[in-house]
């Protein structure tokens, strides 16, 4: 691309008026003025009232605005909150969880990740790379997206969903298959999800990618909902007995539980946990 074209990108000709107007509408809402109507927005922005109505209806249909009452007043919708809170949540998970998965990597010799769900995808948000050369061939980095229904991580992440919620997420009669292990229907997916949820963790041996096995455990937040999974990757078709005898599953579960504790998860059926400092798991892995 030539320098002239690069300079032209800053010109007004590259701006999208409809998008610009929609974003300007959103920025008019504030804690001081949480509710606004179309005539007021039209006056402030100098946009024809009919155009403002169309923009408001579009933003409402996407969830960025919602009716404050049955009249023409609007306020910010959950889609705006979702953008901010999911980003902040992923940062919190990363900040709080990175030392834990680094300790898990050091204790197991395996690459460890934190993974979240974004709709029908899973997203890797933190990584502690193993120092073993064999892991250089595993190309899963922060930001990698994979289909939730076809991966063990995704199935664990959907452990809170009811069958009805799962059907709403996957309305199609048949799910896309990636390997013979991929569930073919929502009902089969739900059965797999329930099995993992009851077990409290999941083990996969080449179920999504040939030659890759994983152990994953759920992380819960202060509401008790599953917010993420902690997972380790084994670059082999199966998990050998030596790893299992060495307590791999328990180490992954402990790391996930520790991150849950740091996210202020307090299950009713166990004593109030500390902030994580000084717990037996943290001491065992050398974290102060």
C-alpha positions, 0 to 999 in steps of 0.5 A: 500500500502506498503512503498516499493511500495510508494518508487518505485513510484519515480522510472523512471519506473513510468514515461511516456516517451511520456508525458514527451517529450510532456511536455518538448516540451511545456516548450521550448516555451517562450516569447523570443522564441515564435516560434520553428520548429521541427529540432530545438526542436529535437536538443535541446531535443535530440529526433529523428526528426520523434518522434518530428514530431509525438509529434508536430502533437499530441499537435497540434491536441489537441490545445496545439500548432498551426502553426505559418505559413504554414511551420513547425514552431509552437507556443503555442496554445489556449489550453495552454492559456485556462489552465492558464487563466481559472485557474486565472479567477476562482481565481479572481472570488473567491477572488473578489466574496467570500465577496459578497456571504458571505454578500448575505448569511448573508442577506438571511440566505441561502447558496450562491455559485459562479459557472462557466461553463467548457464545458458541466459541471458546477463547484462550485468554491466558497461557503458561507455556511448558518449557519442554520442546515437544510443546513447540508444535502445539499452536494454541495461543492467547486469542485462539478461538475454537467451537465450544460444542466440539471441545472439552473446554467448551463442554465444561464451560457450558456446565451451567446451561439447561437443555432449553438454554442449550437448544436456544444456543444451538437451534440447528437439528444437527451440530457440526462434527469435527471428529467422531467424538463430536456430539451430533445433537444438542441432546447428546451434547447436553448428556456429555455436559452433565457427565462432566459437570457431575464429575467436576472435571473432564478428560479428553484424549484426542477428541478434538485434535488428533494427538492432543489430550487435555484435562479441564476443570471449571472456575466459578465466580462470585455468583456461582456460575462457571466463568472459565476453565483451567486446563492442561495440554498433553501433546500425546494421543492419550494420558499415560498412567505416570501423569495420572498417578502423579495427581494431574487431575487433582492439580488441575482441579486445585488450580481451578478451585484456587482461581474460583476462590480468588474470584470470591466464589464461596460454595455453601458446602465448604468452609469460607476459603481464604484469599488464596495465600497460605492454602495447602495447594499454594504452598505445595506449588511454591506460591506465597 
